[in-house]
Amino acid sequence: MARPILLDVGMADFAAFGQQGTKSVPSRSTRKRKARAKLAARVRDERFKAGPFWFKMLISEATAGVIMGHGGSTLIGLEKETLAAMKLSPYGSYFANSNLRVLVIAAPSLEALKTVVMKLVCDYILADIAVESVYVCLGSPASMELARGVDASLASDEPVLQHEGETVMEVSVVKHGGDRRLTSLTCASIALAVQNDRSHLANTVRLVYDPLALLPGDIDGLVDAHFCNIVFECSNVLPPALFAWLSKNCHVEIDIQSGKNNCHLARIEDMPLDHFSLAGGHQATFPVHYWLCTKYYDSAKDHCVIYYIMGGESPLPESGVAYPFISERLAEANNGLVIESEHRFYGSSVPPKYEESLPYLSVEQSLMDHATILQNTLETVEGAKRCRVVAVGGSYSGFLALAFRLRYPKLVYAAYASSSPGRFYSQEAPYDGGYYSLLTDAADRIRPNCSASVIRAFDDLRNRYGDRVTFEQAKDELSICNPEAFGSEDDLLEELLQMVRIEFSGANMASYPPDSNSLTYKLCTTVEQSGIQGVFKAMAKGDTCLDVARHLPSPDKNGVYSASCGDWTGCGIGQAGRSWDWQTCTQLVEHISTYGLPSDMFPSRKFSVDRWLNAHCKKSFGSRAFRNFSDSTREHRLNDLWGFDESTLPKITSRVLFVNGGTDGWTAGAVTSNLSETIVAIMIPSGAHHSEMKAPSNNDTPDMVAARNQVEAILDLWLGAADPQEAEKAEAYEVMI
């Protein structure tokens, strides 16, 4: 079984614990292994200090994992092959004002420096086809001028980042004709050129910018590597470097009874990439993170509930769980233990080889991740086996809550699915224009005549540009910084129209309460006053123009960005957006179209699997990766396997609560009426996208207050209906596959 690492410890408490001298005595073999590791580290340090040539680059967490390899094996092999010495900032320690880790290379010769930089860039940084830039860090203004002398494309570029004399420049693959090897050679040439400026060295060898971050050597000086299996009940924030070090070296647990006031960050370090593989030998694994919140949990009480919040298509919240209605109100009332997990391939729960691992991004694999986390909690938290489990989620994670109940009925006692688009996934949504039709009606209720203003603005755009917008027009007249990111002028107008649809979709989901302070009201006002161009200016948030790449998923395998992903309400941004694009390409097919009047306020665009989706997915992910997921029946596959359509659900499950908002476009694909006595639906007329899960406020509408009371009453009825020991007698902690 994969083991959890539960951490919530401050440095001061950690040091105080160490001073008490409570530690186990390491064995002789352990002492020898540790001595060899220290000797190797000392040799590396000496080679690093000797240089005499150094160069700094910034890389993502995912790239850092690839360069390190299992137990640092890849990095060690690179050093042996190239005669270089490399240092990487600790996990979670980034260059100032960024989310990029620092990699510093030391080489004994210019030839060695050229070799190692080319190999790192070509074989590791740019090996991920989604990566289109290399970030080089230049330690002085003189070094920046030397770099610009080598790469003319940098001459007109502004620095990406600047900090205390250091400048970060972006070496773009696109600006080098899409040639990744040429880009690698350019980076190596920059590395050689800046060696002519020796004033940069003090900055170049700097590795840590976070004052809380510690280098491994500093940690070794603070604590010994082998006083593990300890229990903490501290509450300070854990420095990321110490978290990474402890995760690697120790098994640390939380005293649940004493740690009541906190949510504890935890992770399964070795989650299988493929839960269903029958192959022998080593299986690929990766870490999956989750929050464990024990604020209202008392293991001494007989009655308890585990609220398991399913991670969806976004990263785990940075501090505690996302739904206060669950973690505060329901947990307090029911002696609740709250878990919120991160979905695989989102946030920091991403396999090192992201692109080639995408076939393992599926609903089935994700549910097994959740089951593993839940099973570990039941086994390791005192008294948890007595608790009944309620799976909770909003939007896609609401669908996952239903699926968790269906697939693991011995493990999950009930499901609370808010704004779940399950009828889109079962292909039961009666009208593919329903989403944007509901959104249009909601916009007119929130701001009267909004749809008339939007239709007029789209007409003005069409009258001005016809069916085609050029890159120059997009820049000069529509305030788009980089329209070339879309790849072709042929698709540019449709991509810009899609960005407006997505902006309205995002506003719609967040527009509770539906008043003049809502995002929908403000967006309607913008269009009325400034037309479609006003939307782009508003999205730029004060910048002179809109950088579309900041609002879209990571580019496809050809380096092209697109607003038209598998989800026509928007896939999100960056790597998370690309992950959701994969899921809506392969399993979660959503038929969502716009038709214009009288259906909605947007230009007509018909969604089709055969005529649009398949071509998009093959282009984005490549024919080879997509070939096993491109059959015409894939949109029905999950429902054929599990039976979550409205006619089947009452026959195979019970205790499922659906909650929907009357202004939410996703209600077009939701269960909105009772299917049985224990499959119940609540409609909140003023509600938006899973808005009842937010914290109560003085601005709540009466129907929202009543709905929250009704949710609590229904769950209380189900949870109190039978013997509290039933879950344990039924061996609820055993995962049923």
N, C-alpha and C positions, 0 to 999 in steps of 0.2 A: 504493500500500500504506500502511495506517496505520502510523505510526512509534511505537516504544516510547520511553518516558522512564524511564531506570533511575537511581534516586537512592539514595545512602547516604552522606551527607556531613555533617560537623559544622560548626558555625559557625566554630570556631577554625581548622579546616583551610581552610575557604572563605576566611576573611579573609587567612590566610597566603598562599594561592594568589594572591589579588588583589594583595597587596603585592609579588609578584614581577613584576607589570606585564605578565603574559602575556595579551594580548588583541588581537583583530583591530581594524582601523581601520574605523569605520562610514562608509558612503557619505554624500554630501551630502544626498540625499533622506531617508536615515534620520535624520541629525542634525536636519533641519528637522521631520520628523514627531515626533521626540522632544521638540524644543523646543516645538512646539505643544501636545503632551500635557502638558508641565510647566506651560505657561502656563494651560491649562484647569484643571489641578489647583490651581494657585495661586489662580485666581479662585474656584473652589469653596471652597477653604479660607477665603478672606476672607469669602465669603457665609455660610459656616458659623459663623465666629467672630462675625460681626455679629449673627446671630440676628434679633431679640432673644428669640425664643420657641423652646424646645427640648422635645422629647419622645422617650422611649426605649421601644422594644419589643424583644422577643426572638423570633427566627424560626428555623425549621429550615433545614438546609442546602439541602433541596429548594426551599423557598420563596425562599431567598436567590438561588438560581440563576435562578428565574423573574423576580425583581425586577431582577436585574442584566441579564439578556438577553445576547445574543451580543455579546461585546466591550464590555459595559456600555451597550449602546445603549438598552435599556429604561429603565434608571435615569436616563440623561441626558435622555431624552424626558420622563420624569416631572418632573424638575427644571425643565425648560423650561416645561412645561405648568402647574405649580403654583407656580413661583417659589421653591420650597424648595431647600435643599441637604441632601443625605443622606450619611451615612457608615456603612459596614458593616464590622464587624470582619473581619480576614483569614480566609481559608479555614482551618478547623481551630482557630480561636481562639474560645472560647466564654465565655459568662457563667459565673462561678464555680460549680462543682459542677453543671454542666448540659452538655447537648449542643446548646445553642441559641446561635446567633450574635446579635450585638448590632447593632441598627439605631437610629441616632440621627438625628432629623429636626430641622433648623433652618428656621424660617419667618420671613419679614419682617412678617407680620401674623397676627392670630388667625384671620381668614377663610382665609388661605392654609394655616395649620396644620390647620384643620378640613377643608379640601378634600383635602389630601394624606393625612391619616390615614384619612379615609373611603375614599379611592380605594385606598390600600394594603391596607386590611383587606378591603374588599368585592371588589376586582378581582384581588387577588393572594393574600393570606393565606388567605381563605375561598373562593377559587375552586376549590381542591381540596375536593371534597365530603367527603373523609375527615377533613379538619381541622375540629374542633369547638370549638376554643378559641383565643383570642388572649391572648398574655402581655404585659402592660404592666409596665414597670419604673418604680417610684416612688422618687424620690431621698431621701425623708425621711418621718418619721412624720406630719408635717403634710400632705404630699402624699397619703399613704394615706387620711387622714380626708377630704380633699377628694374623692378618688375614690369613697369609700364614700357620700359625700353625693350624688353623681351617680347611682351605680348601686347600688340597694338590695340587689341580689343579692350584692354583695361584703361586706355588713355581717356576715354570719355565716360567711364563708369565711376559712379560715386561709391565710396566705401560701404560695405554692408554693415560693418560695426567698427567702432573706434573706442579705445579704452586706454587711458594713461600712456599715450605715445604709440600704442599698437594699432594697426589698421588691418581689418579683415577685408580681403577682396575676393570676388567670385569669378572663378575661371569657368566659363560656360561652355558646355558641349555644343549647344546650338550655335554659338558664335564661332565655333571651329568646324562648321559644316557637318555637325553630327558625328564627327570622327573621334571616337573615344581614345584611340591610340594617339592621335595628334594632340588631344587634350592632355593626355598623360605626359607626353613629351614636353608640352608647354609648361606644365607644372614642374617637371624636372629642370627645365631651363631656368625657370624663375628661382628654383632652389639654388642653382649654381650661381646665378647672377648676384643674388643678395649676399653671397659670401664676401663680395668686395667691400661691403660695409660692415665693419667690425663693431660699430656703435650699437648694433641691434642685439648683441648677444645677451645682455642682462634681461631684456624683455623676452627674447626667444626661448630661453630655457625655463621661463616661468610656467608652472604647470597648474597651480591651484589658485582660483580667484574667489572661491566661496570661503569666507572666514570660518564657517562651521565644518568645512570638509577637512578630512584628515588623510594623509598619505598612509599606505599600509605600514610603512616603517614606524610612523608615529603611533599607530594603533598597537603594534607589537611592543612598543615601549611602554604603553599604558597598561596592557593586560597580556596575560599569557594565552597562547592559542588553545590551551587544553583544559581550561576550567569551564566546561560546558555543562549541559543539562541542568541549568540553573533556572530559578523562578524569580521574575521581577514583578513588582506592582507599582512601578513608577509611571509618571504621567508626562514627562517632558518630551519634546520632539526629538526624534532620533536623527542625527546627521546621516545623510545618505551613504557616505563612505563607510561608516560603522555598520549600517544596515547590511551593506553588501559583504563586508568582512565577516559579520556574525552569520549571515546566511550560508557562507561557504564553510565556516569552521565549526559552528555550534548548533545544537538543538536547544532552542530557548522557548520557554513557555510562559504564559501569563497566569498569575493567580486570579482566577475568575471571581472568587468571592471578595477579594480585596480590591480589584481593579474596576469598581462599579461605575466610575464617573467618566469612562473613556471609551472611544472607539479605537481598536487596535488594528494597525496595518499588518496583514498577514499574507503569506503566499505559499502555494504549493511549488516547491522548487523544481520538481521533476515530473510535471504533468506530461503524459504521453502525447506525442503529436498525433498518433493514430491509435485510438483506444481499441479498435477492432482488428488490428493486425494479428495474424496467426504466425507470422514469421518468427523464427528464433533469433537469438543473438541480441545485440544491442539495439534498443529502440530509441529513436530520437525523442528528446524531451525539451521542454521549455518552461519558464516560470509563469504562473498565473496568480494574480493578486486579488485580494478581497479585504473588505472591512469586516471586523467582528466587533459588534457593539454590545456591551454588557451593562449599560447604565441602569436598566431596570430589572436585570435578571438576578434572581436569588435561587441558588440551587437547592436550598433547604425547603422551599415551598413545593407542594404537591402539583399544583397546576402551573403549567408554563407553555409558552408558544414560541416556536422559532419562525420568525418572519424572514424568509429567504428572498431577497430582492435580486431578480435576474439581471445580470449585466446585458446591455444592449449594444447598439451600434455607435458607442462613444466611449471615451476613456472613463475609468473609475474617478469619482469625485476626489479632489485633492484632500479634503478634510471631512471625514464622516460620510454618511449615506445621503442619497439624493432626495429622499421623500420624508420630510418631517412628520407628516401625518402618520406614517408607519412607525418611525423610530422614536417619536415622542408620545403621541396620543395612544395609539394601539399598543405599543410596547409597554407603556406605563400601566395601562389598564389590565394587561394580561401576563405580567411577569415575563416580558418578552426578551428573547435573545435575537438580535438583528444581524443578519449577514447581507452584505452586498458584494457580489462578485464582479470581476471584470471579464467580459467576453473575450475569447481567444481572438487574436489578430487585431485587437484594439488597445489603445493606450500603451502601457508597458508590458502587456501580456502577449508579446509577439515573438514567434520563432525567429532565430537568427537568419535563416535563409527564407526570407519573406515570400518572394515571388514563386520559387519552386515549391513552397509549402502550401500555396493557396488551395490546392485540391482538398486539403484537410480542414478548410474553413467551411463547416457545414453545421446545420442545426443539430444533427445527431451527435457529432463530436462535441459540440458546445454543451449539450445536455449532459454528456458523460463528464465533462469538466465540472459542471455544477454538482452532479451527483457525488463526485469524488470529494469536493470541498465540503459538502453537507455531511457525507459519511465520516470524514475526518473530524468534523465538529462534534458529531454525535459520539464518536469514540473517545475524544480527548477532553471535552468539556464536562465537568461533573454535573450529573443530573440531566444532561441533555437528551438522553434516550427516552426519558419520560415525556418529553415535549411533543406536541403535535406540530407539524410543519405546514405553514401556509406559504405557497409560492406566490410572489408578488411581482408585478411589472407594469410598465406603461409603454404604449406603442409596440414596437417589435418585441421588447422584453415582456409586454403583456401577453403576446402570443406565446412566447417562451414559457411563461408561467402556466398557461393552459397546457402546452406540450409536456411540461415537467409533470403535471398531474396525470396526463394521459399515459406517459411512458413509464412512470415510476409510481404507480398508485400505492404501493406498500410504503414508499418513502414519503410521499407528499399527500397530506390529508385533505387539503383544499387549495384552491387557486383564486387569486384576486387579480383579474386582468383588466386594466384600465386602458381605454382607447386602443384596444387590440385590433389590428387590421386583418384578423384571421379569415374573413370572408374574401378578401383579395387573394389570399394564399390558397384558399380552397376553390377559387375561381367561381364564387357564388355572387359576387357583387353584381347587382342587376343591371348596372349601367356604367360603362367605363368613363363617362363624363361626370359621374356623380361627385367625385372629389372636388373638382373645380367649380361645379355648380353650387354645392354647399358653401364653398369658400366665398363665392360671389354673393350669395344670399346673406351670408354673415357680414361681409363688408358693407352691404347696403343697410343692414340693421345697425351696425356700429357707426357708420357715417353715411347718412342718406345721400343718394345719388352718386356714391363712389363709383359704381360700375359704369355710369354714363361718362364720368370723367376719364376713367381708364380706357374705355372703348374709343373715346375721342382722341386720347393721346396716342393710342396704337394707330389709329387712322392717320393722324398727322405724320407719324413716323413713316408709314407706308407711302403716303403722298409725297413725302420728301425724298425717299430713297428707292422707292419701288421694291424690287425683290432682292436688292444687292447693296451692301455697304462695303466700301473699300477700307483698307487698313488706315489710310490717310484720313478719311472722313471719321472713322471711329475715334481716332486720336484727336483731331482738331475740333470736331463738332459734338462728340458724345462723351468726351472726357475719359477715354479708355487709354491707359498707359501703354499696354502691351497687347493689342489685338492679334499680333502675330502668334501669340501663344495658342490660338485656336487652330493654327496650321494652314488654313486656306480661307480666302475671301469668299469662296463658294458657300461655305457654311456659316459665315460670320454673322449674318443677320439672324438666322435661326438660333444660334448660340446666345446672342444678346437677348432675344425675346425669351429664351428659356431662363436666363438669369433673372429676368423680371418676374416670371411665373414663380421661380423658387423663392424670390424675396417676399412675395405675397404669401407663399406657403409658410415660410418661417414666421412671418408676422401673425398669420392666422392661428398657428399652434400656440403662440404665446399671448394671445389677446384675451386674457381674463384678468380682471373683470372687463367686460366689453364696453368700455367707456371712452371718453376723449383722451385719456392718458394711454390708451392701448397702442401697440405698434401698428395695428391695422388702421386705426384712425389717423395716425401720423403719416403713414405711407399713402393713404388715400389723399390726404391734404397735399403732400408733396407732388403727387401726379397732377392734381387739379391746378396747382400753381406753376409747376415747372415742367410738366410733361414727362416722357420716359427718360430724357436726359437727366432730369432731377433725381430719378431713382439711382442712377449711376453715381451722381455727385454725393447723394446721401450715403451710399455704400462706401464711398471713399473716406468718409468721416474726417473731413478737414484737409485731406491731401489734395493736391492740385488735379490728380487724376486717379482713376480706379485701377489698381493692380489686380487683374482678374485671377491670377494664380493663387492669391490669398483666399479666394472665395470658392475654390474648386477642388475636387479630388486631385491626388497626385497624377501626373501625366501618364499616358498609356505607353506601351512598349516602343512607340515611335517618338516619344517626347512631346506629344500633342495633348493639350488640355481640352476638356469638354464639360459643358454644363449639362449635356444630354447623356446622363448615365442611365443605369437600369431603373432607377427610381426617378420618375419625372416630377416629383415634388422636391428633389434635391438629395444628393448622397452625402453631403457633408464636405469637409475639407481635408486635404493632406492624405496621409496613409489611411486614416480611418474612413475617409470617403472612398478610397480605392477598395478597401475591404468590403464596404457596403455595396459598391458597384458589382463586385464579384458575387456576393450573395444574391443580389437581385438579378444577376445574369443566370445563375445556376439553379437556384431552388425557389426563391421567394419572388416569383414573377408577378408584377403588379400592372394590370391593364388600367392605365390612367391616361385619359385623353382630354383635349380641349376642343370645343366646337364653335365658340363664338355665340352670338345671339341665336336663339333665346336661351341657350343652355348656360353660358358663362360669359365673362368679360374679356376673354383672351383670344388671340388669333387661333384659328383652327389648326390642330395637329393631332393626327390619329396614331395611337400606339399600336404596334403590330409585332408579334414575335417573329414571324417569318420575314416580314418586309423591312423590319428595322432592328429589333433587339439582337438577333443572331449576328448580323453584320457588325453591329457595334461591339459586341462581346468578343468576337474573333479579332477585330482590330485592336481592341484595348488589351487583351490578354494573350493573343496569339492563337492560331488555329490548333497548335499542339496542346496547349494547356486547356483549351476550351472544348476539345473534340469529344470528351467523354460526358459533356454536360449539354450538348447542343441539340438533343433529339426533341422533337415537337411535343412529346408527352411529359416533359420534365415539370411543367407547371402544375400538373395534377399528381405528381409522384408522392409527395408528402401526405396529401389527403387520402390517396389510395392506400397508403401504408397504415396511417393512423386513424383516419375517420374523424376529422374535426369539423366536418360540415354540419349544418344545423339539423339535418334529419338523423344523422348518426350519433351525435353527441349524447342525446338523452338515453340512448341504448347502452352506452359503454362507460359513462362516468357520472359523477355527481359532485356536489359542493364546488361549483364554479360560479364566481360572481363577475359579471361584466359591468363596467361603468363607462359611460360615454358623455361627451359634451355636445350640446346642441349647436354650438358654433364651430365645431371642429370638422374640417373636411374629411378626416379619416373615419368619421362616423358612417360614411358611405360604404365602408367595407367592414363594419363592425356588427356584432350581435346586439340588437337593440330591443329584443322582446324576450320574455321568459320562455325557456325551452322545456322546463319541467319544474317541479316543486323545489329542486335543489340546483337548478341551472338558471340563475336569476340575472336580469338586466336592469340597471338603473340609468335613467337619462336625466342629465342636468341641463336644462334649457340654456342657462347662461354660461355653461362650462366650455372650456377650450380643451386642449390636448392634455389628458391626465392631470388637469388642474386641481382636482380635489386632493391630490397627494401633497400639494404644497402646504406650508405652514398657514394656519388660520390667521386672518387679519381683520382689522376693523372695516375694510372695504368689501368683505365677503357679501355676496348676494344671499337673500333668504333661501333660495333653492340650493345653493352650495352648502349652506349650514345644515339644511335638512338632509341633503345627500350624504354628508359625512356621518351624521347620526345614523342614517339607515345602513350604511356600510358597516359601521361598528356593530349595530344590532344584529345584522344577518350573520356576520362572522362569529359573534358571541353565541348565537343560537347553534351554529354548527359545531363550534369548538366545545360547547358545554353539553352536547347531546348525549354523550355516552361516557362510559367508565374512563377516567383519565389514564388508566394503565393500559388501555387498549393498544396504543401505539407500540409500547414495549413488548406486549404479549405477541403482537403480530410481527415482531422482529423488523420494525420499521427502519432500522439502521442498515439493513442488508439491501444493497442496490439490486434491483431486479432488471436484468438486461433483456 
